[in-house]
Amino acid sequence: DITENKLNEERISQSLKEKEVLLKEVHHRVKNNMQVISSILNLQSSYVKDEYAFNLLKECQNRVKTMAFIHESLYQTKNFESVNFSEYITTLSKNLVHTYALNSKSIKLVLTLDNLYLNLDLSIPCGLIINEIISNSLKYAFPNNREGIIFVTLKNINNLVSIEVGDNGIGISPDFDIKNAQTLGLQLVDTLIEQINGKLVIDRKKGTKFIIKFNI
């Protein structure tokens, strides 16, 4: 019966629309809750006098923001299965430079990004990896407010994704081994690269460059 088939199609269509609205609302609420956590950490940091503790709170706040940006990106799209990762990197990296660099004019951000969509299971760890590496550059690569460049390159060739994040700063110690990293941030980078079944190469030729490759 044509009428019955049409009614069934309308019911399915209506059900899909309701699920889309629900998913959108979920991402919106998750983003809002993360923004609340970020605000609490920001307020808490204003009462902290110890510089080490202050920096720890600031790093936690940036990690929460990194995840909140993902949910904001999903909230703004009709496709809830994947994130426009190139747009996301742009938002994330600009926010980090603004947050860390007291004189942001001395730090130039260079982004070379292929258009790429990633699912949530890849977007969150990749976002956190980029967050940690850029944060590390901003904290250590340019002492005494020296000028410098931080760059992110994103390439996708035959479903092999390459993310290069680095700087032209003072460089990392030649005997540095990420497996024995002393900082939580770089320990997190190592763990997250394993999580996405990725490979890491560190180039120390001009400053420091982290090259992460994984398949999608």
Z-matrix of the N, CA and C atoms (Angstrom, degrees):
N
C 1 1.464
C 2 1.535 1 109.15
N 3 1.349 2 115.67 1 125.04
C 4 1.473 3 121.59 2 -175.83
C 5 1.525 4 111.14 3 -64.26
N 6 1.327 5 116.09 4 -41.90
C 7 1.477 6 120.36 5 -178.85
C 8 1.525 7 111.01 6 -62.74
N 9 1.342 8 116.06 7 -42.96
C 10 1.466 9 120.82 8 179.84
C 11 1.529 10 111.02 9 -64.33
N 12 1.346 11 116.66 10 -42.31
C 13 1.469 12 121.26 11 178.05
C 14 1.524 13 111.63 12 -61.94
N 15 1.336 14 114.97 13 -40.34
C 16 1.467 15 119.75 14 179.72
C 17 1.525 16 110.76 15 -65.73
N 18 1.335 17 116.08 16 -40.10
C 19 1.473 18 120.26 17 178.34
C 20 1.533 19 110.78 18 -64.55
N 21 1.329 20 115.61 19 -40.40
C 22 1.465 21 119.50 20 178.19
C 23 1.520 22 111.45 21 -63.82
N 24 1.323 23 116.76 22 -42.10
C 25 1.464 24 121.31 23 177.70
C 26 1.525 25 111.35 24 -61.43
N 27 1.350 26 116.01 25 -41.40
C 28 1.465 27 120.87 26 179.05
C 29 1.530 28 111.07 27 -65.31
N 30 1.359 29 115.97 28 -39.57
C 31 1.470 30 119.96 29 178.52
C 32 1.530 31 110.66 30 -64.45
N 33 1.346 32 116.33 31 -43.24
C 34 1.471 33 120.70 32 179.42
C 35 1.525 34 110.29 33 -64.13
N 36 1.329 35 115.63 34 -43.74
C 37 1.468 36 120.79 35 179.18
C 38 1.526 37 111.04 36 -61.14
N 39 1.343 38 115.55 37 -43.59
C 40 1.465 39 120.71 38 179.67
C 41 1.526 40 110.67 39 -65.05
N 42 1.336 41 116.34 40 -39.86
C 43 1.466 42 121.22 41 179.28
C 44 1.527 43 111.11 42 -63.94
N 45 1.331 44 116.26 43 -41.32
C 46 1.469 45 120.43 44 178.36
C 47 1.520 46 111.48 45 -64.22
N 48 1.331 47 116.00 46 -41.34
C 49 1.470 48 120.39 47 178.34
C 50 1.526 49 110.83 48 -61.76
N 51 1.346 50 115.64 49 -42.32
C 52 1.471 51 120.01 50 179.79
C 53 1.528 52 110.94 51 -63.54
N 54 1.347 53 116.35 52 -39.84
C 55 1.460 54 120.12 53 178.80
C 56 1.523 55 111.16 54 -66.96
N 57 1.323 56 117.20 55 -38.00
C 58 1.468 57 121.29 56 177.55
C 59 1.527 58 110.75 57 -62.50
N 60 1.344 59 115.39 58 -43.97
C 61 1.470 60 120.34 59 178.40
C 62 1.524 61 109.99 60 -62.11
N 63 1.342 62 116.20 61 -42.34
C 64 1.461 63 121.17 62 -179.76
C 65 1.527 64 111.19 63 -63.66
N 66 1.343 65 116.66 64 -45.74
C 67 1.464 66 120.92 65 178.68
C 68 1.522 67 111.39 66 -61.67
N 69 1.319 68 115.45 67 -41.93
C 70 1.466 69 120.62 68 178.80
C 71 1.528 70 110.08 69 -61.00
N 72 1.329 71 115.63 70 -42.40
C 73 1.462 72 120.83 71 -179.85
C 74 1.530 73 110.69 72 -65.91
N 75 1.339 74 116.58 73 -38.62
C 76 1.471 75 120.47 74 178.60
C 77 1.528 76 110.28 75 -61.11
N 78 1.343 77 116.92 76 -49.14
C 79 1.469 78 120.13 77 179.69
C 80 1.525 79 111.45 78 -62.73
N 81 1.336 80 116.24 79 -36.77
C 82 1.467 81 121.03 80 178.81
C 83 1.529 82 110.31 81 -64.04
N 84 1.329 83 116.05 82 -43.25
C 85 1.470 84 119.70 83 -178.76
C 86 1.530 85 111.78 84 -70.25
N 87 1.331 86 115.84 85 -39.16
C 88 1.469 87 119.05 86 177.33
C 89 1.531 88 109.82 87 -61.27
N 90 1.344 89 115.95 88 -44.96
C 91 1.466 90 120.63 89 178.89
C 92 1.526 91 110.32 90 -60.51
N 93 1.339 92 117.15 91 -45.35
C 94 1.467 93 121.07 92 -179.79
C 95 1.528 94 111.56 93 -62.45
N 96 1.356 95 116.20 94 -41.77
C 97 1.466 96 119.47 95 179.30
C 98 1.526 97 111.14 96 -64.06
N 99 1.325 98 116.29 97 -38.60
C 100 1.464 99 119.98 98 178.22
C 101 1.529 100 111.05 99 -67.70
N 102 1.314 101 116.33 100 -35.35
C 103 1.464 102 119.66 101 177.01
C 104 1.533 103 110.78 102 -66.47
N 105 1.331 104 116.34 103 -34.69
C 106 1.474 105 120.45 104 176.02
C 107 1.528 106 109.71 105 -64.42
N 108 1.349 107 116.30 106 -45.74
C 109 1.473 108 120.67 107 178.36
C 110 1.529 109 110.03 108 -60.32
N 111 1.347 110 116.52 109 -43.14
C 112 1.457 111 121.37 110 178.85
C 113 1.531 112 110.79 111 -60.51
N 114 1.326 113 116.17 112 -41.64
C 115 1.474 114 120.56 113 179.24
C 116 1.524 115 111.60 114 -66.45
N 117 1.329 116 116.80 115 -38.36
C 118 1.468 117 120.74 116 177.86
C 119 1.526 118 110.24 117 -63.17
N 120 1.341 119 115.78 118 -44.84
C 121 1.471 120 119.93 119 178.31
C 122 1.528 121 111.09 120 -62.34
N 123 1.321 122 116.18 121 -38.36
C 124 1.470 123 121.07 122 178.35
C 125 1.525 124 110.90 123 -64.48
N 126 1.336 125 115.95 124 -44.60
C 127 1.467 126 120.38 125 177.95
C 128 1.525 127 110.89 126 -63.72
N 129 1.323 128 115.83 127 -43.51
C 130 1.460 129 120.53 128 -179.38
C 131 1.520 130 111.12 129 -61.38
N 132 1.341 131 116.52 130 -39.09
C 133 1.464 132 120.12 131 -178.05
C 134 1.528 133 112.46 132 -64.67
N 135 1.330 134 116.12 133 -26.15
C 136 1.473 135 119.03 134 -179.84
C 137 1.533 136 112.03 135 -69.16
N 138 1.357 137 116.46 136 -17.31
C 139 1.465 138 120.20 137 179.18
C 140 1.531 139 112.37 138 -97.39
N 141 1.328 140 115.65 139 -4.03
C 142 1.467 141 119.92 140 -175.90
C 143 1.523 142 110.25 141 -91.78
N 144 1.323 143 115.61 142 126.63
C 145 1.470 144 120.60 143 -179.93
C 146 1.526 145 111.68 144 -94.99
N 147 1.317 146 116.23 145 -28.00
C 148 1.460 147 120.81 146 -178.38
C 149 1.528 148 110.08 147 -74.06
N 150 1.340 149 117.45 148 125.99
C 151 1.465 150 121.42 149 -174.69
C 152 1.530 151 112.10 150 -64.93
N 153 1.339 152 116.43 151 -38.69
C 154 1.464 153 120.32 152 -179.56
C 155 1.530 154 110.70 153 -62.82
N 156 1.337 155 115.89 154 -46.96
C 157 1.472 156 120.36 155 179.26
C 158 1.526 157 110.82 156 -64.81
N 159 1.340 158 116.29 157 -38.43
C 160 1.470 159 121.05 158 178.37
C 161 1.522 160 110.93 159 -60.01
N 162 1.342 161 115.66 160 -44.87
C 163 1.463 162 120.14 161 -179.38
C 164 1.526 163 111.94 162 -66.47
N 165 1.333 164 116.93 163 -35.65
C 166 1.466 165 120.51 164 176.80
C 167 1.527 166 111.31 165 -62.66
N 168 1.320 167 115.83 166 -43.46
C 169 1.470 168 120.26 167 178.50
C 170 1.528 169 111.10 168 -63.99
N 171 1.326 170 115.54 169 -39.69
C 172 1.466 171 121.04 170 179.49
C 173 1.536 172 111.04 171 -63.71
N 174 1.341 173 115.81 172 -41.48
C 175 1.465 174 120.39 173 178.78
C 176 1.527 175 110.89 174 -65.25
N 177 1.334 176 116.55 175 -41.86
C 178 1.470 177 120.30 176 177.44
C 179 1.523 178 110.64 177 -62.01
N 180 1.315 179 115.88 178 -41.15
C 181 1.461 180 120.79 179 179.20
C 182 1.524 181 111.04 180 -60.82
N 183 1.334 182 116.99 181 -42.32
C 184 1.468 183 120.64 182 179.34
C 185 1.522 184 112.28 183 -66.64
N 186 1.341 185 116.87 184 -34.98
C 187 1.477 186 119.58 185 177.17
C 188 1.524 187 110.60 186 -66.06
N 189 1.328 188 116.30 187 -40.54
C 190 1.466 189 120.08 188 177.89
C 191 1.529 190 110.25 189 -64.35
N 192 1.338 191 116.43 190 -43.15
C 193 1.472 192 120.89 191 178.05
C 194 1.529 193 111.09 192 -60.38
N 195 1.337 194 115.33 193 -40.66
C 196 1.470 195 120.62 194 -179.71
C 197 1.527 196 110.87 195 -57.17
N 198 1.330 197 116.52 196 -43.39
C 199 1.459 198 120.16 197 178.88
C 200 1.527 199 112.00 198 -73.81
N 201 1.322 200 116.11 199 -34.18
C 202 1.474 201 119.99 200 178.68
C 203 1.525 202 111.19 201 -64.27
N 204 1.344 203 116.74 202 -37.52
C 205 1.472 204 120.68 203 178.49
C 206 1.533 205 111.36 204 -59.17
N 207 1.347 206 115.91 205 -36.42
C 208 1.473 207 120.60 206 178.93
C 209 1.515 208 110.46 207 -61.17
N 210 1.320 209 116.24 208 -48.17
C 211 1.470 210 120.69 209 -177.91
C 212 1.531 211 111.44 210 -69.35
N 213 1.333 212 115.97 211 -31.84
C 214 1.463 213 119.95 212 174.55
C 215 1.528 214 110.10 213 -64.30
N 216 1.345 215 115.40 214 -41.55
C 217 1.458 216 120.56 215 179.30
C 218 1.523 217 111.08 216 -63.14
N 219 1.329 218 116.72 217 -42.53
C 220 1.464 219 120.78 218 179.29
C 221 1.532 220 111.18 219 -68.40
N 222 1.320 221 116.39 220 -35.18
C 223 1.464 222 120.86 221 179.01
C 224 1.528 223 111.42 222 -63.42
N 225 1.338 224 115.55 223 -32.94
C 226 1.468 225 120.12 224 -175.29
C 227 1.522 226 113.30 225 -86.13
N 228 1.341 227 117.16 226 -3.04
C 229 1.461 228 119.54 227 -177.46
C 230 1.523 229 110.82 228 -115.71
N 231 1.323 230 115.81 229 162.51
C 232 1.462 231 120.44 230 176.29
C 233 1.528 232 110.97 231 -88.43
N 234 1.325 233 116.07 232 -15.60
C 235 1.458 234 120.43 233 179.02
C 236 1.523 235 109.08 234 -98.35
N 237 1.329 236 116.84 235 107.47
C 238 1.463 237 120.24 236 -174.59
C 239 1.530 238 112.57 237 -90.42
N 240 1.329 239 116.64 238 4.28
C 241 1.457 240 119.86 239 -177.73
C 242 1.522 241 112.46 240 -96.06
N 243 1.322 242 117.79 241 -17.85
C 244 1.464 243 119.29 242 -177.51
C 245 1.520 244 111.89 243 -144.92
N 246 1.328 245 114.04 244 154.82
C 247 1.467 246 122.81 245 -177.40
C 248 1.523 247 108.75 246 -110.02
N 249 1.340 248 116.00 247 137.88
C 250 1.468 249 120.04 248 171.67
C 251 1.528 250 106.62 249 -70.85
N 252 1.335 251 115.62 250 94.28
C 253 1.462 252 120.55 251 -168.31
C 254 1.521 253 113.07 252 -70.73
N 255 1.316 254 116.72 253 -32.12
C 256 1.469 255 119.27 254 178.84
C 257 1.535 256 110.67 255 -65.83
N 258 1.331 257 116.56 256 -42.63
C 259 1.478 258 120.15 257 176.40
C 260 1.527 259 110.47 258 -63.95
N 261 1.313 260 114.95 259 -40.23
C 262 1.460 261 120.72 260 -179.26
C 263 1.531 262 111.49 261 -62.09
N 264 1.334 263 116.90 262 -43.98
C 265 1.470 264 120.92 263 178.50
C 266 1.526 265 110.44 264 -60.57
N 267 1.317 266 116.71 265 -40.30
C 268 1.467 267 121.13 266 179.83
C 269 1.531 268 110.43 267 -60.36
N 270 1.332 269 116.41 268 -48.82
C 271 1.473 270 121.15 269 179.48
C 272 1.516 271 110.96 270 -61.98
N 273 1.319 272 116.00 271 -46.99
C 274 1.460 273 121.76 272 -176.51
C 275 1.527 274 111.84 273 -63.11
N 276 1.324 275 117.74 274 -50.21
C 277 1.464 276 121.06 275 -175.38
C 278 1.528 277 111.95 276 -66.54
N 279 1.330 278 116.58 277 -39.81
C 280 1.471 279 119.62 278 177.95
C 281 1.528 280 110.79 279 -64.36
N 282 1.333 281 116.82 280 -40.05
C 283 1.463 282 121.12 281 178.54
C 284 1.529 283 110.89 282 -62.57
N 285 1.335 284 117.02 283 -41.78
C 286 1.465 285 120.85 284 -179.40
C 287 1.521 286 111.96 285 -65.17
N 288 1.333 287 117.00 286 -44.45
C 289 1.469 288 120.40 287 178.77
C 290 1.525 289 110.07 288 -61.45
N 291 1.325 290 116.01 289 -42.06
C 292 1.472 291 120.65 290 178.92
C 293 1.528 292 110.94 291 -64.11
N 294 1.336 293 116.95 292 -38.61
C 295 1.467 294 121.43 293 -176.63
C 296 1.523 295 112.09 294 -72.25
N 297 1.339 296 116.60 295 -44.48
C 298 1.464 297 120.56 296 -172.09
C 299 1.516 298 114.10 297 -89.97
N 300 1.319 299 117.34 298 -41.21
C 301 1.463 300 119.88 299 -171.49
C 302 1.521 301 110.80 300 -80.83
N 303 1.321 302 115.85 301 111.16
C 304 1.465 303 120.07 302 179.63
C 305 1.528 304 109.36 303 -64.01
N 306 1.319 305 115.72 304 -39.47
C 307 1.462 306 120.32 305 174.59
C 308 1.530 307 107.09 306 -114.37
N 309 1.338 308 115.96 307 82.25
C 310 1.463 309 120.52 308 -173.44
C 311 1.529 310 112.56 309 -64.35
N 312 1.338 311 116.96 310 -17.12
C 313 1.470 312 119.63 311 178.66
C 314 1.525 313 111.25 312 -68.41
N 315 1.336 314 117.13 313 -22.01
C 316 1.460 315 119.93 314 -179.64
C 317 1.529 316 112.27 315 -82.12
N 318 1.336 317 116.92 316 -13.96
C 319 1.462 318 121.80 317 179.26
C 320 1.527 319 109.06 318 -110.17
N 321 1.309 320 116.31 319 120.13
C 322 1.461 321 121.41 320 177.88
C 323 1.522 322 108.86 321 -99.37
N 324 1.323 323 116.16 322 130.72
C 325 1.455 324 122.32 323 179.59
C 326 1.525 325 108.75 324 -102.34
N 327 1.337 326 116.75 325 122.62
C 328 1.467 327 121.47 326 -179.39
C 329 1.529 328 108.46 327 -116.66
N 330 1.331 329 116.50 328 116.47
C 331 1.463 330 121.96 329 -178.76
C 332 1.526 331 110.18 330 -114.35
N 333 1.322 332 116.60 331 126.13
C 334 1.471 333 122.52 332 176.39
C 335 1.530 334 106.61 333 -126.64
N 336 1.322 335 116.01 334 97.48
C 337 1.464 336 119.83 335 -165.93
C 338 1.522 337 112.99 336 -125.12
N 339 1.326 338 115.96 337 122.17
C 340 1.464 339 120.43 338 168.67
C 341 1.525 340 108.15 339 -69.49
N 342 1.323 341 116.00 340 151.15
C 343 1.459 342 120.01 341 175.21
C 344 1.525 343 108.58 342 -72.49
N 345 1.326 344 117.13 343 119.62
C 346 1.466 345 120.45 344 -174.74
C 347 1.520 346 110.81 345 -146.41
N 348 1.324 347 115.37 346 135.08
C 349 1.468 348 121.93 347 173.86
C 350 1.522 349 108.14 348 -109.52
N 351 1.343 350 116.25 349 132.40
C 352 1.460 351 121.97 350 177.80
C 353 1.521 352 109.89 351 -124.89
N 354 1.330 353 116.45 352 149.77
C 355 1.460 354 119.02 353 176.60
C 356 1.522 355 110.45 354 -74.36
N 357 1.323 356 115.60 355 171.42
C 358 1.469 357 121.22 356 -174.83
C 359 1.524 358 111.68 357 -62.72
N 360 1.346 359 117.36 358 -37.41
C 361 1.463 360 121.72 359 -177.64
C 362 1.523 361 112.54 360 -65.52
N 363 1.341 362 117.45 361 -24.64
C 364 1.465 363 121.17 362 175.95
C 365 1.522 364 112.00 363 -97.26
N 366 1.335 365 116.29 364 -34.94
C 367 1.477 366 120.38 365 -175.58
C 368 1.522 367 112.63 366 -62.72
N 369 1.343 368 116.97 367 -43.39
C 370 1.469 369 119.52 368 -176.50
C 371 1.530 370 111.42 369 -67.12
N 372 1.351 371 120.33 370 -51.59
C 373 1.473 372 117.55 371 177.97
C 374 1.524 373 113.67 372 -62.78
N 375 1.340 374 117.45 373 -39.01
C 376 1.478 375 119.88 374 179.05
C 377 1.526 376 110.71 375 -65.21
N 378 1.322 377 116.85 376 -40.00
C 379 1.462 378 120.78 377 177.35
C 380 1.520 379 111.52 378 -61.81
N 381 1.344 380 116.46 379 -42.61
C 382 1.463 381 120.49 380 179.62
C 383 1.534 382 111.27 381 -67.92
N 384 1.335 383 116.89 382 -36.84
C 385 1.472 384 120.31 383 176.97
C 386 1.531 385 109.99 384 -60.39
N 387 1.329 386 116.02 385 -48.60
C 388 1.476 387 120.82 386 -179.92
C 389 1.527 388 110.07 387 -63.01
N 390 1.328 389 116.67 388 -41.42
C 391 1.469 390 121.91 389 177.91
C 392 1.524 391 110.94 390 -55.95
N 393 1.331 392 116.99 391 -48.11
C 394 1.461 393 120.88 392 -175.93
C 395 1.529 394 111.67 393 -67.53
N 396 1.332 395 117.03 394 -41.23
C 397 1.473 396 119.63 395 -176.95
C 398 1.528 397 111.02 396 -69.87
N 399 1.332 398 117.03 397 -43.74
C 400 1.471 399 119.68 398 178.09
C 401 1.528 400 110.17 399 -64.33
N 402 1.331 401 116.74 400 -42.85
C 403 1.473 402 120.31 401 178.47
C 404 1.515 403 110.57 402 -58.57
N 405 1.332 404 116.13 403 -41.97
C 406 1.464 405 121.31 404 179.56
C 407 1.531 406 110.94 405 -62.21
N 408 1.341 407 115.75 406 -42.70
C 409 1.469 408 120.25 407 177.93
C 410 1.525 409 110.84 408 -61.68
N 411 1.319 410 115.73 409 -45.85
C 412 1.470 411 120.30 410 -177.36
C 413 1.526 412 111.75 411 -65.22
N 414 1.331 413 116.99 412 -30.94
C 415 1.467 414 120.27 413 -177.93
C 416 1.532 415 112.65 414 -82.02
N 417 1.345 416 116.63 415 -36.09
C 418 1.467 417 118.56 416 -167.73
C 419 1.529 418 115.97 417 -121.42
N 420 1.329 419 118.81 418 -22.36
C 421 1.476 420 119.90 419 -169.46
C 422 1.520 421 113.85 420 -77.87
N 423 1.331 422 117.14 421 -22.73
C 424 1.468 423 119.42 422 -173.30
C 425 1.533 424 110.93 423 -129.03
N 426 1.341 425 117.64 424 72.88
C 427 1.470 426 119.45 425 -179.73
C 428 1.525 427 112.00 426 -67.07
N 429 1.316 428 114.42 427 155.99
C 430 1.472 429 121.79 428 176.91
C 431 1.530 430 112.74 429 58.10
N 432 1.343 431 115.41 430 35.43
C 433 1.475 432 122.06 431 176.13
C 434 1.532 433 113.36 432 57.30
N 435 1.326 434 116.77 433 30.08
C 436 1.465 435 118.62 434 177.89
C 437 1.527 436 110.12 435 -68.36
N 438 1.325 437 115.94 436 153.73
C 439 1.466 438 120.74 437 179.91
C 440 1.531 439 109.93 438 -75.11
N 441 1.325 440 114.94 439 154.18
C 442 1.451 441 117.29 440 179.00
C 443 1.519 442 112.85 441 -173.13
N 444 1.320 443 114.29 442 177.24
C 445 1.463 444 121.81 443 -178.59
C 446 1.525 445 109.32 444 -123.50
N 447 1.309 446 115.39 445 134.77
C 448 1.465 447 122.03 446 169.39
C 449 1.518 448 106.54 447 -116.21
N 450 1.320 449 116.55 448 134.10
C 451 1.465 450 118.67 449 -175.91
C 452 1.528 451 111.65 450 -132.07
N 453 1.323 452 114.43 451 150.78
C 454 1.461 453 121.86 452 172.19
C 455 1.526 454 107.37 453 -132.76
N 456 1.329 455 115.69 454 126.65
C 457 1.467 456 121.37 455 177.20
C 458 1.523 457 108.16 456 -119.99
N 459 1.316 458 116.37 457 130.36
C 460 1.467 459 121.90 458 -179.84
C 461 1.518 460 108.92 459 -123.54
N 462 1.330 461 116.41 460 121.18
C 463 1.467 462 120.98 461 179.38
C 464 1.529 463 109.71 462 -129.48
N 465 1.326 464 114.63 463 145.32
C 466 1.462 465 120.35 464 175.46
C 467 1.526 466 108.25 465 -133.00
N 468 1.333 467 116.01 466 108.09
C 469 1.467 468 121.14 467 -179.97
C 470 1.527 469 108.49 468 -121.70
N 471 1.338 470 115.67 469 112.24
C 472 1.472 471 121.33 470 179.68
C 473 1.534 472 112.09 471 52.39
N 474 1.352 473 114.26 472 45.38
C 475 1.475 474 122.19 473 177.77
C 476 1.534 475 114.18 474 66.41
N 477 1.332 476 116.86 475 14.53
C 478 1.463 477 120.58 476 168.26
C 479 1.528 478 106.69 477 -101.50
N 480 1.326 479 115.37 478 111.87
C 481 1.467 480 120.81 479 -176.84
C 482 1.529 481 108.95 480 -92.25
N 483 1.320 482 115.19 481 133.91
C 484 1.460 483 121.70 482 175.38
C 485 1.524 484 108.99 483 -121.69
N 486 1.333 485 115.83 484 123.76
C 487 1.464 486 121.67 485 175.72
C 488 1.525 487 107.86 486 -116.62
N 489 1.328 488 116.08 487 120.38
C 490 1.465 489 121.10 488 176.93
C 491 1.521 490 108.24 489 -114.02
N 492 1.329 491 115.33 490 123.52
C 493 1.472 492 120.81 491 -179.76
C 494 1.517 493 107.53 492 -130.18
N 495 1.326 494 116.44 493 127.42
C 496 1.453 495 117.39 494 -179.10
C 497 1.513 496 113.88 495 -170.38
N 498 1.331 497 114.95 496 -168.25
C 499 1.463 498 121.94 497 -177.42
C 500 1.515 499 110.13 498 -151.91
N 501 1.325 500 115.67 499 168.94
C 502 1.471 501 120.94 500 176.51
C 503 1.527 502 110.19 501 -108.09
N 504 1.324 503 114.96 502 34.67
C 505 1.463 504 120.80 503 -176.46
C 506 1.522 505 113.69 504 -82.55
N 507 1.339 506 115.50 505 -153.18
C 508 1.472 507 121.36 506 -171.74
C 509 1.527 508 112.79 507 -72.73
N 510 1.325 509 117.25 508 -11.04
C 511 1.462 510 119.94 509 176.19
C 512 1.516 511 113.18 510 90.54
N 513 1.317 512 114.54 511 164.61
C 514 1.456 513 122.17 512 -178.53
C 515 1.530 514 108.10 513 -104.53
N 516 1.307 515 116.41 514 154.83
C 517 1.471 516 120.85 515 -177.84
C 518 1.531 517 111.21 516 -56.17
N 519 1.345 518 118.16 517 136.72
C 520 1.464 519 120.92 518 -178.23
C 521 1.529 520 113.57 519 -62.66
N 522 1.333 521 117.15 520 -23.54
C 523 1.463 522 119.35 521 179.15
C 524 1.536 523 112.33 522 -97.89
N 525 1.346 524 116.41 523 13.61
C 526 1.463 525 119.80 524 178.75
C 527 1.526 526 110.46 525 -65.69
N 528 1.324 527 115.64 526 132.71
C 529 1.469 528 122.60 527 176.54
C 530 1.512 529 107.55 528 -130.00
N 531 1.331 530 116.55 529 117.61
C 532 1.468 531 119.97 530 -175.28
C 533 1.526 532 111.81 531 -62.15
N 534 1.331 533 117.31 532 -24.80
C 535 1.470 534 120.57 533 178.90
C 536 1.526 535 111.44 534 -67.27
N 537 1.332 536 115.21 535 -21.70
C 538 1.467 537 119.46 536 179.13
C 539 1.534 538 111.09 537 -117.80
N 540 1.335 539 116.12 538 28.31
C 541 1.471 540 120.67 539 -178.02
C 542 1.528 541 110.69 540 -61.25
N 543 1.330 542 114.90 541 140.74
C 544 1.463 543 120.78 542 -178.47
C 545 1.524 544 112.99 543 -87.79
N 546 1.331 545 116.79 544 -20.11
C 547 1.464 546 119.27 545 -176.37
C 548 1.528 547 110.82 546 -97.66
N 549 1.324 548 115.12 547 147.16
C 550 1.464 549 121.18 548 179.65
C 551 1.524 550 110.83 549 -59.86
N 552 1.352 551 116.63 550 -39.90
C 553 1.456 552 121.22 551 -177.03
C 554 1.520 553 112.67 552 -58.33
N 555 1.343 554 116.70 553 -47.94
C 556 1.462 555 120.39 554 -178.23
C 557 1.532 556 111.88 555 -75.55
N 558 1.329 557 117.17 556 -28.52
C 559 1.469 558 120.07 557 171.26
C 560 1.524 559 109.82 558 -63.03
N 561 1.332 560 114.83 559 -39.87
C 562 1.464 561 121.18 560 178.66
C 563 1.530 562 110.76 561 -64.30
N 564 1.338 563 116.67 562 -41.62
C 565 1.473 564 121.18 563 177.64
C 566 1.529 565 109.93 564 -57.24
N 567 1.326 566 116.74 565 -47.82
C 568 1.466 567 121.40 566 -179.09
C 569 1.533 568 110.92 567 -60.73
N 570 1.319 569 117.10 568 -45.32
C 571 1.472 570 121.83 569 -179.52
C 572 1.522 571 111.52 570 -63.53
N 573 1.338 572 116.27 571 -42.86
C 574 1.470 573 120.65 572 -177.24
C 575 1.530 574 111.90 573 -70.23
N 576 1.338 575 117.59 574 -34.01
C 577 1.465 576 120.38 575 176.73
C 578 1.535 577 109.47 576 -64.61
N 579 1.324 578 116.28 577 -40.24
C 580 1.472 579 119.79 578 175.71
C 581 1.528 580 110.50 579 -63.18
N 582 1.331 581 115.81 580 -38.38
C 583 1.474 582 121.21 581 -177.88
C 584 1.528 583 111.60 582 -61.17
N 585 1.337 584 117.11 583 -36.55
C 586 1.477 585 120.11 584 -179.38
C 587 1.531 586 111.58 585 -94.49
N 588 1.345 587 116.47 586 11.56
C 589 1.470 588 122.22 587 -178.19
C 590 1.533 589 111.61 588 55.95
N 591 1.328 590 114.53 589 42.43
C 592 1.460 591 120.13 590 -177.32
C 593 1.519 592 112.77 591 -97.93
N 594 1.317 593 115.17 592 170.28
C 595 1.463 594 123.16 593 175.85
C 596 1.530 595 108.58 594 -119.62
N 597 1.319 596 115.88 595 141.63
C 598 1.463 597 121.23 596 -179.18
C 599 1.518 598 111.08 597 -119.77
N 600 1.338 599 115.38 598 134.26
C 601 1.465 600 122.34 599 169.87
C 602 1.525 601 106.95 600 -126.68
N 603 1.327 602 117.02 601 135.72
C 604 1.468 603 120.98 602 177.08
C 605 1.527 604 108.79 603 -109.59
N 606 1.330 605 115.39 604 120.26
C 607 1.471 606 122.57 605 179.59
C 608 1.529 607 107.78 606 -100.18
N 609 1.345 608 116.65 607 121.81
C 610 1.468 609 121.08 608 -176.93
C 611 1.527 610 112.96 609 -108.33
N 612 1.328 611 118.13 610 14.72
C 613 1.469 612 120.87 611 -172.34
C 614 1.526 613 113.05 612 -64.71
N 615 1.305 614 118.54 613 -54.09
C 616 1.472 615 122.23 614 -179.93
C 617 1.519 616 107.62 615 -128.97
N 618 1.314 617 115.67 616 91.80
C 619 1.451 618 119.05 617 -172.56
C 620 1.520 619 109.17 618 82.23
N 621 1.327 620 117.03 619 -137.18
C 622 1.466 621 121.69 620 -179.91
C 623 1.521 622 109.43 621 -138.45
N 624 1.322 623 115.53 622 133.67
C 625 1.469 624 120.14 623 177.97
C 626 1.524 625 109.59 624 -133.59
N 627 1.329 626 115.61 625 124.50
C 628 1.466 627 122.28 626 174.66
C 629 1.525 628 107.79 627 -96.77
N 630 1.328 629 116.95 628 123.97
C 631 1.470 630 121.65 629 179.53
C 632 1.530 631 107.82 630 -114.67
N 633 1.317 632 115.97 631 114.98
C 634 1.464 633 121.54 632 -178.95
C 635 1.525 634 108.68 633 -114.66
N 636 1.343 635 115.60 634 129.66
C 637 1.468 636 120.22 635 179.13
C 638 1.526 637 109.66 636 -127.01
N 639 1.336 638 115.26 637 139.14
C 640 1.466 639 120.39 638 176.80
C 641 1.519 640 109.63 639 -155.73
N 642 1.308 641 115.74 640 159.46
C 643 1.465 642 121.72 641 -179.30
C 644 1.528 643 111.49 642 -96.08
N 645 1.328 644 116.02 643 146.83
C 646 1.465 645 120.54 644 175.10
C 647 1.534 646 109.39 645 -121.15
